[in-house]
Amino acid sequence: VYVSAFYMAQTEVTWAQWRAVYDWAVTNGYTFTNAGGGKAADHPAHTLNWFDAIKWCNARSEMEGLPVCYFTNVTQTLVYRSGQAVPSVAWRTGGYRLPTEAEWEKAARGPDGQRYPWGSDMARLKFANANNEIGNTTPVGSFPYGISYYGALDMGGNVREWVFDWYDPEYFKRSPE
C-alpha cells in the first residue's frame, strides 16, 4: 500500500499531555464520554474511546492555533466537539489527527515492510511484553525493541493505539490515500 508523506508523533500521548488538552477542551466547548486515565504523567493515556481521541485531536489543534481535521458535516463547517458520530475529515489541513491504519503500519514497519519494528523475530515481542501485564504501562518511549526505522517509539508494545480506520475488509478500495 502506498501512503503519501505524513507526520506522526514519536510516542503515544502521555497522560500529562492528554490532561492538559482535555482540561483546555472542556472549558472551550468540548464534551467527552470518558476523562481517560494514566498511571503517571509520563505514561501513555488510556481508558478512552475512539470518539474522544478524535475530539482530543481537534482540541489540541485549536489550542495550538492549527486548523482542525474533524467535522460533523460533509461541508466541513461544523467542528466536531461533542457526541459520537463518524466525522468528515479534512485530511490535509495540518492539524492533529489519528493516523490511518496504513500510515501507522508504515511508521511501525519501515520502508522494507518488516513484520515488527525490529524485524521478524517474534521472541522479542514476547520479551517486550513479559512485564507489561494488563493494567501496567511503562513511560512513553521506554518500551524495549519498539523503535521503528523512522524513529517512532513503542510501536511494539505499551498500549494499543487508535487509528482512524474502522475495520472494513473493503476499506482500501475507498481509502483517501
Buried (B, 14 or more C-beta within 10 A) or exposed (E): EEBEEBEBEBBBBBBBBBBEBBEBBEEEEBEBEEBBBBBEEBBBBBEBBBBBBBBBBBBBBBBEEBBBBBBBEEEBEEBBBBEEEEBBBBEEBEBBBBBBBBBBBBBBBBEEEBEBBBEEEEEBBEEBBEEBEEEEBBBBBBBBBBBBBBEBBBBBBBBEBBBBBEEEEEEEEEBEE
